[in-house]
Amino acid sequence: MSRRAHERLSHREKAVERRDRMLIHDKSSERATIEEVFDQKTRMVIFNLMNDGVIYELNGVVSSGKEARVYWGKNKEGSDIAVKIYLTSSAEFKKGMHKYIEGDPRFKDVKHDTRSLIAVWAQKEFRNLREAEDAKVNVPKPIAVKSNVVVMEFIGENGVNMPSLKEQAPTNPDKVYKTIVTYLKRLYKKAKIVHGDLSEYNIMMWKGKPVVFDVSQSVSIQHPLADFMLKRDIANVNRFFSRLNVKVIPIEELYKLVVGK
């Protein structure tokens, strides 16, 4: 078995183990999860999304972080969906989100209480996904947003998400790099946004094409930090692909190419 084939198999086995482990209903861990994620208001949001026909089934956790948890779900047609629930109890989250909201002309007069901020953050991710999709950037298709919950296309199969480029390097890095450069240009010129956290951690391969995800922090190109964030994105992408022996475009040259200067 080749090294890449072994890596793919290893990732899938670990992902299946993680999914199965999350689906085991241990009472103590389930209670802790419910208290942290599914507070009363979040339960009502999920209930309303089920009543609206957006969510038919909610299964195990696919990924878990300080800010949010992503669940594998199904819609009424039986297709896989990703249900991202932002944690309303995350104090650290509240501290870090201000700089990405303030200065973005798309979001004004935002209340500063935690639940209002997180609701805006979820709306921001949904809007960024929709604007990126309209610009022909390959992202998880946005389906619905309500309060602190975002529903989107699931990138994977049967509850097993696809690996990030960090977890599994692409077999055709030159082609993938060119595609990512195209995405950067489309995000800036058509969607009028900057990803802001683009790296090998936030790109998956799906059906032979790179998929960009985690766009909640993405900002309007009018944001005061937009230029800094774009150059950081370019530097991250170039650093990763240069390690794969791709002849990357120098940062300043790629910056000019993206913004059209």
Secondary structure, DSSP 4 states (H G I P E B T S, - for coil): --HHHHHHHHHHHHHHHHHHHHHS--HHHHHHHHHHT--HHHHHHHHHHHHTTS-SEEEEEEEE-SSEEEEEEE-TTS-EEEEEEE-TT-HHHHHHHHHHHTT-TTS-S---SHHHHHHHHHHHHHHHHHHHHHTT---PPEEEEETTEEEEE-SEETTEEPPBTTTS--S-HHHHHHHHHHHHHHIIIII-EE-SS-SGGGEEEETTEEEE---TT-EETTSTTHHHHHHHHHHHHHHHHHTTT--PPPHHHHHHHHHT-
